[in-house]
Amino acid sequence: MRFEPITWERLAEALAEHADGMETADGGPWLRIGVDGAPAARPGEQAERVAGELRARGRAVLTVSTGGFLRPASLRYEYGKRDPDAYADSWFDTGALWREVFRPLEPGGGGRVLPDLWDPATDRATRSPYRVLPEGGVLILYGPLLLGHWFPFDLGVHLSLSAGALRRRTEDGERWTLPAFARYEEEVAPAERADVVVRTDDPHRPAWTGIGA
């Protein structure tokens, strides 16, 4: 896989330019972009950069974090608070993401998306109102471990970190998740599933594969 240096700003511009000219895979009116990356790779920052560029092109955009779709603590912590397999397999409510985020954006759907479901700080439902994404709008879902669930992304972006960089850039209290990301690399091979891979070992000097590599 060949990488070329790029700035974060130019990367966002290139992704938005490409997305703005795309047709959806299912023929529906909503484009779906996934920005996959460990928290240390800061996928939310890149998702917001791309969203800003798309809005500047006149597109309606809704960004959604998988952090708003965590399962209740009683389910997340069934095997303890630091179980990496539980983090990989059962922390995120993928069923709710399908139901509340993706199905409303299928052909014939109403575009009525729930932006978040569960607040892990209070361990209660967020009660956030639904957001209606107009036809021609773009959903950007971001978070870790995204590419192993067959989510219907029209454009998938993977923010890659080497094992060493991931360890260095992960906060001490979160390093128990590292085996989950090692397993993700081995079982899912996200770089092979993504349309765009961005190497982020140096947070100030990203490099990318281009689109469709």
N, C-alpha and C positions, 0 to 999 in steps of 0.2 A: 504494500500500500504506500503510495507516494504522497508526501505532504508538502505543502507550500506555505511559507509564512503569510500571515494576514493580520490585520488589526481587528479588534472586536467590532469597531464601528463599520469597517468595510465588510466584515462577515455578515453583520445584520443587514446591511444594504443589499448584499448579494442574495441572501436568503429571501428577503422581502421581494426583491425584483423577480426572482425565480417564481416564488409562490404567487405573486400577483398575476403571472401569466399562465398559471397551471389550470388544468381542468381536474375535477375530482375523479377519483378512481371509480366511484359508483354512479357517476352522473348526477349526483345531488347538487344542491346549490350552496353547500357549506364546505369550506376547505378545512382540513384537520391537520395540524402540525404537532408533532411530538418533539420535545426537547428533553432528552434523556441524559441524566448524569448524577453521579453521587453528590451529596450536599457540598463536598469540598470543591467540586467543579462549578458550583454556583449556577445551576441551570435556570433559576428564576431570573437572574440578571440578563442572561442572553435572551430568554423568552420575552422579557420586557423591551429589550433593544429591538428585536424583530417586530414586536407589536407596534412600537413607535414608528418604525419605518413603514409598516403597512398602513397605519392610520394616516401618515403623511401622504400616502397614495390614495386616500379616500376610502379605504376598506374599514368596515366595522370589525373590531377584534375583541375577543373575550379570552383573557388568560386565566387558566385554572391550575392550581397547584394540587398535586396528589396529597400534600400535607393537610388539605381540608377534607380528605376522604380516608382518614385513619379509622380503624375499627375501635370500638370502646376498649378501655383499659383492661376490662375483665377478659377480653379475647386476646388482645395484644400480649398481655403478660401472663397468659395461661402457663407458660413454661419458664417464667421468670422475666425480669425486665431487660436482661441482656442475652437473649438467646438469638444468635444470628440466623438460624434456620427459621424461627418464627418471624423475624424481621423480613426475611425474603419471601416467606410463603403466606403470612397471615396478618401482617400489620396493616396493609392497604386494602381498602374495601373495593376490590376490582368489580364486583357485582354492581355496586352502587355507581361506579364510574360508567359502566355499560348502560345502566338504566337511566341515570340522571344526566349524563353528559353526551354519550355517543348516540343512543337511540333517538333522541329528539332531533339529531342532525342527519338521520338517514333520509333517503328520498321519501317524500311524503310526510316527514316529521314537521313539527311546528316550530322548531328552533328554540324551544323553551328549556333552558339549561339551568341546572342548579350549580352555582359557583363553588359551594362548599357544603359539607354535611355535618361534620363533627369537629368540635373544638377540643383538642387534646388537653388544653390547660384546665378547662372546667369539666372535662369528660361528659359533655352534654351536647345535644344537637345544637347547631349554630342558629337555626331558624332563619337563615338568610333567604331573602326573596329570590324567586326565579328571575333569570335574565333572559330576555328574548333576543336572540341573535338574528338579525334580518338576513334574508336571502342574499348571498354574495359575501356574507361575513366569514370570518376566520376564527376558528378555535385554536388556541395554543395551550396544550397540556404539558406541564413540565414536572419533573421529579425524578427520583431514582428508580431503577429496575423496571423501566417502562416497556421495554421491547420484547418481553417474553410472554405477553398476554394476548397477542393477536389483535391489539387495538387497531382500528382501521385508519391509520395515519396515511394521509396523502403525501406527506413529507416527514421523514424521520431523521432527526439530528442527534447524534451521540457525542457527548463531551467526554473524551477519553482521558484517563489518567493511568500512568504506569503504576504498578503495585507500590513502588517506592514513593512516588509522588503522592499517591493516595494516602499512604501512611503519614507522610510528613505534613500534609495539609488537612488531615482529619483531626479535630479536637480530641484531646486525651480522653474525655468522657464518652466519646463516640467511637473509639477504636474497636470496641467489641463488634461493630458492624462489618469490619474488614473481611471476615470469612464469608459473609453474605455476598459481598461484591466479588470476591475470588470465585465463588460458586457461580455467580451470574456470568462472569467472563467465560468460565469453562462450559457451562450448560447452555447458555443462550447465545454466546458470541455476538454481543450487540454491534460490534464494528462491522460484522458481516450482514446484519439485518438493516442497518441504517442506510439512508440515502446519502447522508453527509456525515463524515467523521471529523471531529475537531480535536486535535491534540492540545491538551491544556496543562501539561506538566509545569510549564512556566506561565503563571497567570498573566504576565505582561507581554508574552510573545506567543500567542496561539498560532497554530498551523492547521491547515485543513486539506481535505482530499479533493475539494471541488464537489460538484453536485452530481450524484449518480455514479460515484466511484464504486 
